[in-house]
Amino acid sequence: MTAAAVAVVAVTVALNAFSGIAALLHWQAILPGMAKADVPESWLTFPIGTLKTAGAAGLLAGLIAGLPVLVAAAAIGLVLFFVCALYTHVRAADFTAQFGLAVFFLVMACASLVLTLTA
């Protein structure tokens, strides 16, 4: 993998690990945004926190093991997750900062996937 791919994947790992752990811990700062998007608090543990954390773990494991196929698989999972997250925000007509973060996370997952596949 190129240095750019490793850097982008590493940032994607950090972002999703933080976000996933915040969801698993039901961090109070994220609750209003979830309510605005009509996401039940019970979903913070599973699917939200679990899938984000698993995606970050998959990306990291692929980087450490030098397995681009694992990085790509984890990135695909995160892309699908954030497409669904954006759909949820659009359905709830929620275009707040949470929507912007979901777009950014989707872009990072896509960049991780593309840079890994083209490396």
FENWOKA-V643950 format. One record per pair of residues at least 6 apart in sequence whose ideal C-beta (glycine too) atoms are under 6 Angstrom apart, sorted by the first residue. I is the first residue (numbers start at 1). J is the second residue. D is the distance in Angstrom with one decimal. If there is no record, write none. Layout:
# FENWOKA-V643950
i=I j=J d=D
i=I j=J d=D
This chain:
# FENWOKA-V643950
i=1 j=119 d=4.4
i=2 j=119 d=4.9
i=5 j=115 d=3.8
i=5 j=116 d=5.6
i=5 j=119 d=4.7
i=8 j=111 d=5.0
i=8 j=112 d=5.5
i=8 j=115 d=5.4
i=9 j=59 d=5.5
i=9 j=63 d=5.8
i=9 j=71 d=6.0
i=9 j=112 d=4.7
i=12 j=108 d=4.5
i=12 j=112 d=4.7
i=13 j=56 d=4.9
i=13 j=59 d=4.8
i=13 j=60 d=4.9
i=16 j=52 d=4.8
i=16 j=55 d=5.3
i=16 j=56 d=3.9
i=17 j=56 d=4.0
i=19 j=52 d=5.3
i=20 j=49 d=5.1
i=20 j=52 d=3.2
i=20 j=53 d=3.4
i=20 j=56 d=6.0
i=22 j=30 d=5.8
i=23 j=44 d=4.5
i=23 j=48 d=4.6
i=23 j=49 d=3.4
i=24 j=49 d=3.6
i=26 j=44 d=5.2
i=33 j=98 d=3.7
i=36 j=94 d=4.9
i=36 j=96 d=5.9
i=37 j=88 d=5.6
i=37 j=89 d=5.1
i=37 j=92 d=4.7
i=37 j=94 d=4.4
i=38 j=92 d=4.5
i=51 j=81 d=5.3
i=55 j=74 d=5.3
i=55 j=77 d=5.2
i=55 j=78 d=4.2
i=58 j=74 d=2.9
i=59 j=71 d=5.7
i=59 j=74 d=4.6
i=61 j=70 d=6.0
i=62 j=70 d=3.3
i=62 j=71 d=3.5
i=68 j=116 d=5.2
i=71 j=116 d=4.7
i=72 j=116 d=5.1
i=75 j=109 d=5.4
i=75 j=112 d=4.4
i=75 j=113 d=3.8
i=78 j=109 d=3.8
i=79 j=109 d=4.7
i=79 j=110 d=5.9
i=82 j=102 d=5.7
i=82 j=105 d=5.2
i=82 j=106 d=3.8
i=82 j=109 d=5.9
i=85 j=102 d=4.6
i=86 j=102 d=5.2
i=89 j=99 d=4.5
